[in-house]
Amino acid sequence: MSRRTARPVRTARPATCPCGRPEPYEKCCGRLHRGEAAAATPEELMRSRYSAFAVRDEAYLLRSWHPRTRPPRVEFDPGTRWTGLDIEDTTEGTAFHPSGTVTFLARYTEGGRPDSLHERSTFERVDGAWVYVDGTFID
């Protein structure tokens, strides 16, 4: 019987998180989506919600939405692909604030055509956790 040398198993390099941070999704927004951690700031919640749209995690989006503005469900357009997120500004949202805002530009393609969503989102704390309240579109 001959001995064979085991070949090294090649694994794909982990993809970076859709939110734009350099960490792999599983260690970045994935841990929030799985409920292993909570967003520490409105910006972190915004990034995780963007990633939830990118990976189509309706349960997380609904959990992270303020109860007074939460829709009954989130509909995903199968032709939409989220392609990038830029955080432009944040206000308040520290451990000492009950609310905060995040202004962002989210890029996507719809039917292969590039487009973007520019919004100033409002966040509040509910039972100590940051949640998305609503947003105002910016032209």
Secondary structure, DSSP 8 states (H G I E B T S, - for coil): ---------------B-TTS-SSBGGGTHHHHHTTSS--SSHHHHHHHHHHHHHHT-HHHHHHTB-TTT--S-----TTEEEEEEEEEEEEE-STT-SEEEEEEEEEEEETTEEEEEEEEEEEEEETTEEEEEEEEE--
